[in-house]
């Protein structure tokens, strides 16, 4: 019995320092996640320690017209203003031939309504002309003839108008005018005139300075 007591005493003496050593060694500090988990029994320590998946890098959007190098200048370059399409394309101006042809067509069209405004605008003050009846007329005579005309027109139209410009200052226009309608007595007519007009450019405006007409049929 004494031998057994001595053996147990020796065994406790040997194990006591080892147990004290384990109690004295500091345990690793718990992480904040573990502390939080110990305070809240509903939270799993494993869940808290698991880091959320890192977001996948999003692909950069495809370049648009506004962000392309062609549309934006780099910072090292001096800013330049892109010319507009209106500035690149020159304004279209009518040629002298087209301008005079347009006036001739408007002049003949005004005959249908006995309108003097076109002749008033484009006849020169020193105009001289010869009518289809062989009468010499100035500007006021021609305007008076238009006003006194009693014919009722169905149509008045030019054809085969040719314009030749000389030195950019003078032009000769030739053509045919066809007029259909009824006279004062109610008789139907269909007339064809061949004419020649002389034009001069004065203060950037074309004016008819001379004219001659002939009744063809």
DAUR-V974307 format. One record per run of one state. SS is the DSSP state (H for helix, E for strand, L for the rest). FROM is the first residue (numbers start at 1). TO is the last residue. Records with the same first field share a line. If there is no record, write none. Layout:
SS: FROM-TO ; FROM-TO
This chain:
L: 1-1 ; 25-31 ; 40-44 ; 50-84 ; 89-95 ; 113-116 ; 131-135 ; 138-138 ; 149-151 ; 167-169 ; 183-187 ; 203-204 ; 216-217
H: 2-24 ; 32-39 ; 45-49 ; 85-88 ; 96-112 ; 117-122 ; 139-148
E: 123-130 ; 136-137 ; 152-166 ; 170-182 ; 188-202 ; 205-215
